[in-house]
Structure formats: C-alpha cells, structure tokens
Amino acid sequence: MDPRVLAVLGRGVVPLDLPLLRADDLGVSRGDGVFETMHVREGSAWLLGEHLSRMASSSARLDLALPDHTALADLVAAALQAWPSDREGTVKLVCTRGPEGEGPPTVYALVTPIALASLTQRRAGITVVTAPLGFTADARASAPWLLGGVKSLSYGVNMAALRWAAGQGCDDALFVSSDGEILEGPTSSVVWLDGETLCTVSLDTGILPGLTAAYLLDHAAEAGLTGEYRRGTVDDLLDSSGAWLCSSGRGIARITELDGKPLAPAPLTDTLREILGFAL
C-alpha cells in the first residue's frame, strides 16, 4: 500500500492518482510557483509557522497570489490527519500560478516517508563537491530576476547539480560564487564550526534563508556555542572543527569529504542532531 497522502486546497484528502494539474498549469510549463518542505514528527509539521512565512515571502517576490496562512495550515493539518502520528516523514506544500491566463493557483500538500538515502546520510555523513554558480556572492542582491532567497518551483539547476555531483561520486553539491564564497547546497544550507562559534552563510549573499540552520544557530547555546551569520570560503570549511549540510527532511548531515579532502570528525554532530530533534 502506498504510504503517501495527498490533500488539495478546498477538497481535503484525495486519492493519489487523482488528476490534479492541467497541462497548461504554469507550475508545470514554467516552474512558476513556490513550495515548502517541512519535517513531519509526532503527527505535526515542524516549524510550520516559519515555513509559511518563508512561503509568503517567496510568493510576494514572484507576485503570486497565495492563500492565507490559516488556509495553508489547515491544508497541511488535513493531510497529516491521514498520516500515522508515529511515522517520520515530510510534507511538501505547493502553490503554482495555475492555468495560464486563468488561474486560480493550484495548491496541494503531499506527505511522504523520509527517503532511505537521507536516513543513511543522516547517520553516516556525506561527501560533497563544490559547484561554481557562475556569479558573485553579491550579484543576486541587485538582480531580483535571479530569485535569490526565493523557494520557487524552478529547480532545474538544483536537480542538475545533484545529478552532476552523483556523477562525480559524491552525495551532494555545494554552490560557490565566482568570487570564491560558499553559498548553499541545491536543497540544503551549510553550517560549520569555527572554534566555539556555529556559523552559517550570511543572507546578503542571496541564499535561501535556511530554517533548519536558523534553528540551530538560535539554539547554539544548548551546545555551549554561539551562533553567527557570516561569509565564508571552502578553506573555512576545510579548516573548521566540523561542517554540515542541513535540510528539512535529512536534518543534519556531517560533511566527511569536500572536493576529495577529508574534514574534521565533527564530534558535535550527535548533539546538534538532538537539538534539532531528528532521530537516527
């Protein structure tokens, strides 16, 4: 039996094979829309309010009409009512622009189990290769069409980067600016430890504000650390006491190797995972 659950705005939980998207839906033909992926634990979507706020910010940048927070939260709740409360998973909330020239937006929530690969990487760590993004770290601040900080459905580049990394024999990729600054992974944020400071990349580089990374920095004191947003380089990661990629589904995964070079063992990995509340 397929464990996934699908809920559609205004219709509630529906069969997985229900025809949902029209052929002219701009979310399909143009990648025109926004989404959020949330970790599901104990029957609830973790950091739901933060994810809905980020979704609203993304939709505003795209001039996309988004249902209000209450409607979206109710949609997520409806999907999770049909999901076992003791099962870990993710819920992906999607809003497309809808059929071209007509609208309204197509809005749905899909709950799925955590992929086995993500669970393995959470436990064992990941190998990462850097991928040049092709513009400077400051470029997106003055070029809104580059969609810096927007979680849009236009994920072709992100998925291509992951396939390229796999072709290099690595688990994941890390985008680097043309002037040598680390930015973000295709589906994750990077965090590293510099002495007693837990760091993630400054938002003025145009990265997507990572909610899992932000939670870690906000709770860094629980690990005896301080949190800081800063700019960094590949050398900063190589010289760190540990570096990780963070995302809503995988949680936190230690980078064991970057561009073929080993990283420090990162003994705080288990502590940071426990702060985030992810199981092994």
N, C-alpha and C positions, 0 to 999 in steps of 0.2 A: 504493500500500500504506500502511495506517495505521501511523505510526511509534510509536504509543503502546504501552506494556507494562503489563499488569495482573497483579499477584500477590496471592493470597489466603492468609491465615494457615492453615497446615495443608494447603494444596493446591498451593502454588507458583504458577508462571506458568500463567495460564489464558487462554482466548480472550476478547477484548474484549467480545464480545456474550454472554458467559455471564450468565444471570440470577443476580444476586448479593444484592440487598436485597429482603426481604419487604415487602409493602405495610404491615405493622404495625410495621416497624422504627422505633424511636423516633428514630433519626438522621434519618429522612425526615419523620415526622409531627410531631416536636417540636424538631428540630435538637439532639437530646440526644446529645452525643458530643464528641470532641476530634480535632484534626488538627494536623499539622505539614507545612510545605512546605520542602524542602531543595534547594539548588542542586546540580546534578549536573555534575561536572567530572572528566575523566580516568577515567570509569567508577566514581566514588565519590560518595557523598553528603557534601558539605562540612558540617563542624560537626555530624556525626551525633550524637555523644555529647551535645552541648549541646541539640540539638533533642529528643532522647529524654528528657533530664532535664526540659526545659520541659513536654513532653507529660505526664510523670508528675506534675508539679506541677499542671497543669491538671486531670488526671483525679482527683487527690486532692481538689481543690476541688469537683468535681462528684460525689464519692463514686462514681466509676465504676471498675469493675474493669478494669485494664489488664494485658495480658501483660507479662512481664518484659522488660528491656532486650535480653537476648540473643535472645529470640524475635522481637522487633521488628526488631532489627538484621539478623537472618538473613532476615527477610521482605524488607527493603529490598535486601539483597545479592542475593537470588534475582531480584528484579525487574531489578536493574541488570546481572545476567549476560546478560540478553536485550537489553540496550541498547548501541548502539555506543559503545565507550570514548572515541572521539574526538569525540563529539557532546555539545554543551551541552544541558542540559535541567533539569527539576525533577522531584522525586519527592514526591508527596503521600501521606502516611501517615495513614490514617483509622481511628478506632475509635469505633463507635456503641455505644449501650447495648443494641442488639439488639431482637428482637421483644418487644413489650410483655408484661410479666408472665412472660416465659420466659427471655430471654437465650438463649445467651451473646452477648457482644459480636460485632459484625461488624467484622473487621479486614482491611484491604487496603492495597496500595500501588500507586499509578498514576504511571507515568513519562511525561512529555510534553515536547515541544520547548518552548523559550522562545518566547513569542508575539512576532510581528514588531513589534507596538506597543511591547513592553517593550524590545526591542533599539533601536528608534528613539529612545525616550525616554532610554535609557542614553547614547546618543551626543549627542542634541540638547538634552536638558533638558526640563523640564515646566513648564506653567503650573498654578497651584494656587489654589483658592478656599477660604476658611475656612468651616466648617460648625459652628454652635453645637450643642453636645452636650446642653445643657439641664440640667446640674447642675454644681456647683462642683468644683474640682480635688481637693478633699478628700473628696467625697461617697462615692466607692467604697471608701475605706479602712474606713468604718463600715457599709457596706451590701453584704455579700458576695453578695447576690442580683443585684447589678449586674454580677457576673462580671468585675470589674476584674482585669487581668493574666491572664485565662484565654483560651486559644485554643480556643474552642468552635465547634461547627458552626452555632451561631445567628448567621449572618452576614447576616441580612436587612437590618439597619440599615446595615451596612458597604456592601453592594451598592447599596442605595438612595442612599447618599451619593455613590457613584461615578457613578451614573446622573444624579443631580442636578447634580454637577459638570460632567459632559459636556453637560448641558442649558444650563449657563452658559458653554459654550465653552471649558472648562478640561480639562486632562488628569487631574487628581487633586484630592482634597479634604484638608483638614487640620482635624481636630476641635479646637474651642476650648471651654473650660469657660465656665460662665455668669459667672464672675468674671474672665474675660479671659486665662486662661492657655492656652498652646498645649499640646496633648496628643499626638496621634498621627494618622497617616493611617488610612483604612479598612483598608489592607493593608500599612502601612509605618510606620517610625519616622522622626522628623525629627532632623536633625543640623545644627548651624550653627557658624560660626567667629567667635569673639569675640577679636580680637587674635591671640594665639598659643595660644588655648585652643579645643579642639574640644569642643563641648557636645552633649548630648542630654538629654531630659526626665527629671527625677527619677522614680524608680519609685514614690515615695509618692503620686503623682497617680493611681495605679491603672491606668496604661498597661500594655500587654503588654511584657514585657522583650524589647526588640529584639536579636536575636542578631547581626545584621549590624552594627548600630550599636555594640553592645558590643565586637565585634571591632575596629572602627575605633578606638574610644577606647583599647582595650588596646594598640593598635599605633600610637598617635598619635605617639610619639617618632620613628618612621620617617619622618615628615613634618616633624620638628622642632617638634612641638606637644606640649601636654599635653592630657589628656582629663578631662572633668568632667561629672557629672550635676548638672543644675540646673533650676530652674523658669524659664520664660521667657514672653514675650508676643509678639504679632505684631510690635510695634515692634522687639523684639530681633532678629527675623529680617530686617526691613527695614533695620536699621542694621548688620547683620553684614557680614563680608567674603565671605560665601557661605553658602548653606543648601541642604540636600539632603534628599530622601526616600530611605530605604534599605529594601530588602526582599530576600528570599532569591532571587527569580527575576530581578528587574530589576537587582539590585545597587544601585548608587548613581546617582541621577538629580538633576542640578542643578535647583533651583527658579529659573526665569528670571523668573517673574512671580507675585506673590502679591496676590490681590484687585485685580488690574489694575495693580499698581505693580511696576515693574522692580526686580530685585535685582542686587546686585553680580555681576560676571562670574565670580567664584569660580575663579581660576586654578589652585587646588589640586585641581580635580576629577580630572584625569588621575592625579595622584599618589595620591589616595585610592582611586580605582578599581584602580590597580595594587597597592596594599596589600591590597585585598580579593581580588585575583586574578581579576577579571572581565574578559573580553575585550571589545573594541569590535566 
